[in-house]
Amino acid sequence: MAGYCTELSPEAGAIGAVNVVQFLSEEVRGHNTDVIGVRETLREQKFAMRGKRCLILGAGGAAAAVGYVLGEGGAGSVVFRNRDTAKARALAGALGKLFRRTEFVVGVGVEDGLDDFDLYVNATPTGMKGFPVSLPVSMKKKRGALAFDLVYRPAKTAFLARAKRSGLASVGGLDMLIWQAIGTWEIWFGRVSSRNRLKSALKRHLTKIL
Ligand SMILES: NC(=O)c1ccc[n+]([C@@H]2O[C@H](COP(=O)([O-])OP(=O)(O)OC[C@H]3O[C@@H](n4cnc5c(N)ncnc54)[C@H](OP(=O)(O)O)[C@@H]3O)[C@@H](O)[C@H]2O)c1
């Protein structure tokens, strides 16, 4: 979609992915609201990113959005673990150029010993209804650590269950889905006055129907 836009938001330009288009009088601006969804979810979870060690499973568009937010927030290091390691390397390289304070690297698996993280993110479709079961990842209890599964259906995935067993706080993908919808609305129609109330109402409703 980026190719149809005459200009891109900084996030969409950096990630190279557009999921919302805004038609202005002279311009067609491309945005990436995955970034908004991730940013708002981590803010709401009070996850302090600065200097933290983070693991992201996946290296697609959603993983890029998470990496972008972590770079912008000054995370210490971000490990991308992906089937296609060349894709993970390209993403780590691109984000590393953008955010110099954060080290972006590629992990090879649980056996690489890099399992002492502050943030564990599943940015693959594994665990989602109709997809293979959640990828294996060993999680360690650590003060302030958080597991974030971008999958929103089902609400309880094996990834989140593992986090719970390991004593970690966790959040599923529904919060991100709602925040990016609110972000989309605001791009098109302007700032919503009571964002948190709207978010809570949407979550109550969607929890019943998803
Ligand atoms: N909550 C939200 O608002 C929200 C928003 C966006 C996305 N998501 C979730 O994030 C997921 C990824 O979205 P995306 O846009 O990043 O998709 P994408 O660009 O197609 O990337 C998919 C990623 O998942 C990996 N993957 C796919 N199937 C896999 C499997 N069976 N085993 C291991 N890895 C697998 C791919 O690995 P390879 O590169 O090796 O193929 C790639 O890294 C979506 O399916 C959705 O569940 C949620």
The ligand as an ORCA input file, in Angstrom:
! r2SCAN-3c Opt
* xyz 0 1
  N      -3.365     -7.597     18.011
  C      -3.216     -6.898     16.908
  O      -3.754     -5.793     16.764
  C      -2.355     -7.451     15.791
  C      -1.920     -6.625     14.745
  C      -1.095     -7.163     13.750
  C      -0.741     -8.506     13.828
  N      -1.175     -9.284     14.859
  C      -0.774    -10.694     15.010
  O       0.575    -10.829     14.608
  C       0.683    -11.892     13.665
  C       1.780    -11.565     12.667
  O       1.356    -10.490     11.863
  P       2.301     -9.857     10.753
  O       1.565     -8.734     10.169
  O       3.658     -9.621     11.305
  O       2.396    -11.045      9.700
  P       3.578    -11.318      8.660
  O       4.177    -10.039      8.226
  O       3.004    -12.255      7.675
  O       4.694    -12.097      9.534
  C       4.408    -13.344     10.087
  C       5.568    -13.769     10.970
  O       5.199    -14.962     11.656
  C       6.104    -16.002     11.317
  N       5.346    -17.266     11.209
  C       4.225    -17.476     10.469
  N       3.794    -18.739     10.653
  C       4.675    -19.331     11.497
  C       4.779    -20.640     12.033
  N       3.885    -21.591     11.748
  N       5.810    -20.922     12.855
  C       6.736    -19.956     13.148
  N       6.693    -18.696     12.672
  C       5.664    -18.386     11.853
  C       6.735    -15.603      9.999
  O       7.978    -16.243      9.914
  P       8.783    -16.379      8.485
  O       9.324    -15.001      8.204
  O       9.848    -17.363      8.816
  O       7.780    -16.836      7.491
  C       6.837    -14.078     10.174
  O       7.932    -13.735     10.977
  C      -0.725    -11.996     13.046
  O      -0.987    -13.260     12.593
  C      -1.630    -11.633     14.214
  O      -1.852    -12.790     14.981
  C      -1.974     -8.773     15.835
*
